[in-house]
Amino acid sequence: MILAAEEYNPVLPHVAEIIIGLIAFLLLFWVLRKLVVPRFEKLYEERAAKIEGGIEKAEKAQAEAEQALDQYKAQLAEARTEAAKIRDDARLEAEQIKEELRAEAQEESRRIVAQGEAQLQAQRAQIVAELRAELGRNSIELASRIVGESLEDEARRRGTVDRFLAELEASGNGAAGARN
């Protein structure tokens, strides 16, 4: 049995291999701990700092974007209010202009009508004067033929014509009054 105990067991390694393996493991562990782990830690910290910085930047950018959006909305609301005010002012101004133009047109219409009436009165007066003169000449000629004497004398003619026209007007007014 002693021989069997000293026989090589493939499952259990030799003591020297265990010691060499343990020394190699410790050496590898020490190299990793002193050289590799600090680099990984440094990279991890840098990456974490970048991520945190990126998050902070993103939050800051988000806050700025929200502030800009709020400013934009405020400016838009202000612009809409101002546009509504401008529209209302324009409507009021248009109404005032329309009223002014209407008043000017009515005044111009009154002026034109008054001017037309004045022209009609002037033309009527001219026609009446022409008709009186023509009627006076015709009356004098007719009266001369009937009376047989010459009514060429200016004073006589004027008196006769005026009397005749006065009688015509009186009879015209009396007939107009009787019609009404």
Secondary structure, 3 states (H helix, E strand, C coil): CHHHHHCCCCCCCCHHHHHHHHHHHHHHHHHHHHHHHHHHHHHHHHHHHHHHHHHHHHHHHHHHHHHHHHHHHHHHHHHHHHHHHHHHHHHHHHHHHHHHHHHHHHHHHHHHHHHHHHHHHHHHHHHHHHHHHHHHHHHHHHHHHHHCCCCCCHHHHHHHHHHHHHHHHHHHHHHHHHHC
